[in-house]
Amino acid sequence: MPGPSPGGSPERETGAGGRPRGPGRGRRVRFRLPHTAIALPSVREEERLFYRRLEALAAPGPGSFGPLFAADGWSDLTEDRLLRKRVVRDGQGGPRPQAGQEVSVKVLGALEDGGLVERDPRLTFVPGHGDVVQALELGVPTMQPGEVSFFLAAFPYGYGRPGREPDVPPEAPLLFEVTLLEVRDGPDPQPLPPAVRLCLGSQRRERGNFHFARGDFAAALRSYRLALRALDGPAAAPPGPQEEEELREQRVKCLNNCAAAELKLQRVGEALAACEAALSLSPDNGRALLRRGQLLAQQGRDAEAALVLRRALELDPASKLPDFSPPPAEWQL
């Protein structure tokens, strides 16, 4: 994903002395408006400013974020008080991001020992699409354009219990400094070539797997549904036979993952519907058959469950049946 993601922030090309290349770095840029000049600090200067602000929070040394979760001057964004906000600089008075709008932010993020693990000068995403950590998903919609704020995030709103290899340890709290650069209406779905749809669908499914692994099943389900939307979106050109097969296989994977997430959320009816949608595309998909049999049994539809599970075993005798105790007599194969 772009910016804060399981794979980390993208590397940027650097020139001599480790300074990023690119127009405007470390220089003053003048626009064709009267009396308008914006200083663009270098990356090193930005980091120095960030650490000065961090020191001003009176949180020096390792293990220092703990007191901030109870400190004054912060607002709680969640009932559990594990995601907090502190405004560093007020915005320009514009409207806050609304549902479906796209935002661009500048992000710096640090661990308790001061190690910088996030640096993205322009991260663009749509809040609610599950492409960034929950601290940004929930925090950025509270901001105004031009605002700079700290977001203090316990691990459920960062990278979860697993962390993010190799730089974010398990259960690590994070402190983000976020500048809201721009808010605009979300882009309309555009026709995409089949290869791009496949890539986007795979990225969103992997993001869902990340949420699933950290136990955030609602976020995982959102990502899987967005993956399906990308795979089913308007096409710029008809897919070839191989691309059509790959699109079908990706849809089946996403639907199976939707079923798993729905089960974790204890929504049996929705999980069963996802299994049946997967089987409509791939009638002999073993995972969908096994899960459908399990769900039918939970609904007391034992005869239907027996037929489905018998079919799963015919396709793959090594399949592990769900553990039902005691199994109905008609399930004996």
Buried (B, 14 or more C-beta within 10 A) or exposed (E): BBBBBBEBBEEEEEEEEEEBEEEEBBEEEEEEEEEEEEEBEBBEEBBEBBBEBBEEBEBEEEEBBEEBBEBEEBEEBBEEEBBBBBBBEEBEEBEBBEEEBBBBBBBBBBBBEBEBBBBBBEBBBBBBBBBBBBBBBBBBBBBBBBBBBBBBBBBBBBBBEBBBEEBBBEBBBBBBBBBBBBBEEBEEEEEBEBEBBBEBBBBBBBBBBBBBEBEBBEBBBBBBBBBBBBBEBEBEEEBEEEBEEBBBBBBBBBBBBBBBBBBBBEBBEBBBBBBBBBBEBBEEBBBBBBBBBBBBBBEEBBEBBBBBBBBBBEEEEEBEBBEBEEBEEEBEE
